[in-house]
């Protein structure tokens, strides 16, 4: 990032080296950052897979919510927008964009347009034009541009988020610089369980997996915990044997973790354990009795 | 490129191959979870799209339906038509294959759901209903079920005759209303790459934040900070909220069941009364006739007895079926919950020693 003093960057303080030139009293004191729901990535990939033959890049709109002062943007959803890119011009179907936004608003009235996405890592003048269009849509706040490198350069699906700032002498639409901003991944707890399930699939041949019953899920978690404990105890053993240099922070952290296990008096624990167990067993018994009753009624009805 | 014969066999134009399993795209799973989670405690619905191939129903896309109840039918179908048209432009399969609904604690067996599913299945024989249980999914495992109405039930529903003898003839009980299909989840290759990437920790700790940064855990452990670092929600020991709610629902449903029984018993009693009255009247007639013939008068004509003593119609047993099914569902849920909980309990016991 060129820190030439002749560049006039009108931007909020961001976490890049470029911010060294921007005086700290400029604009918002807090950093401009985004967080993304993993669903957005999945949708982008899906759209990319469905693109028309001959299309290199696909674009779409990002929807989300932003905090009150506009510095934190949470990208929650997206939808694809058809566009056409030729050598000398680019067309974006604005009508479609508006219609889809209206439809989406019916379901999620709180989500607003926060930016746009594109696949492919390159940022060219078309990006600047499209970004300008989206900036008009977003009005008073900065529009966010997210790129996903589907060509897998550097063997990574690099995801980058940018905002743009005008640069240069004249303020033409394509005179702008894209400034990268930090991006987090945020999701609900339930989605996390879904992600783990999907992650299971990645090791299978065909990329598919079945739903796990609760028992199986528990078994997997317990195995995970066991593995972690094994790793930790191996580490501790090797430190004691002197093969691995001791690390104070790690040691202290381990001690904290182990001491979190509550030390309950044995008799107390027996009582708690038994009462908990009894509650559970009683409920199971009643539930099973109800089921048996229904089953008997079912058989009787059949006989009638 | 598969030959025409193979392709038409796969696409099953006549609709003869029954569906035996459902394959969901990974994106659909996440979309359903996100939509349902955002709208608790209200239940929400949405449409599924995809294609059925060789007896497997592949669901490739979904979109949520707006949940305003006051809207007329037109608005909802308008939304749907517009949405499908837009999606077609971006090459999404716009073939509707079913719908999904969120539920809380498994209380989804009611009339409106059955009606909706019936209409859907009438229109499209290859359709499926996906139920996502939001409450159960917060305990570390996604809960999705794919259901269809059985053909026997569909036939009976069409005729709308739910008398006891019709039910016994069709051998229909509460466990036969729905048939459940196994679900598999599919990831595309790019998606697999994405999942791998999310899992590996971010090596570049420098200030440049151009990579995908990792999810900051609150414990700030020196261990891996990747997005898919293991979470242990499933090892939570709390018993009360889930079981208590389940039991509450169970008791409510049993109350409903009791009421249903009461109605049925009332009907039976009224039939008995009618029958008794009919018998008494016939007896009266007979004695009357005997008296009259004995005294030489003509016997009274046999009136249409049945028209006079009309037995009231049997109440529909559909509610009874649904309620029993619901009770069964709750009990099964308790069982399924209890299994892992017992395991966890004993694990903690061992840990304490």
Interface residues (C-beta under 8 A of the other chain):
Chain A: X15 X16 X17 X37 X38 X39 X41 X42 X43 X45 X46 X47 X48 X49 X50 X51 X52 X76 X77 X80 X81 X82 X93 X96 X99 X100 X103 X106 X107 X108 X150 X152 X156 X157 X158 X159 X160 X180 X181 X182 X183 X184 X185 X186 X188 X189 X190 X191 X192 X193 X194 X195 X196 X197 X198 X199 X201 X202 X206 X207 X208 X209 X210 X211 X212 X213 X214 X215 X217 X218 X221 X222 X224 X225 X228 X249 X250 X253 X261 X264 X266 X269 X273 X276 X277 X279 X280 X283 X284 X287 X288 X290 X291 X294 X297 X298 X301 X302 X304
Chain B: X23 X25 X26 X27 X29 X30 X31 X33 X34 X35 X37 X38 X61 X64 X65 X66 X67 X79 X82 X83 X86 X89 X90 X91 X92 X134 X137 X138 X139 X140 X141 X142 X144 X164 X165 X167 X168 X171 X173 X174 X175 X182 X183 X184 X185 X186 X187 X188 X189 X190 X191 X192 X193 X194 X195 X196 X197 X198 X199 X207 X208 X209 X210 X211 X212 X213 X214 X215 X216 X221 X222 X227 X228 X230 X231 X232 X233 X234 X235 X239 X243 X247 X250 X254 X324 X327 X328 X330 X331 X332 X334 X335 X336 X337 X338 X339 X340 X341 X342 X343 X344 X345 X347 X348 X349 X351 X352
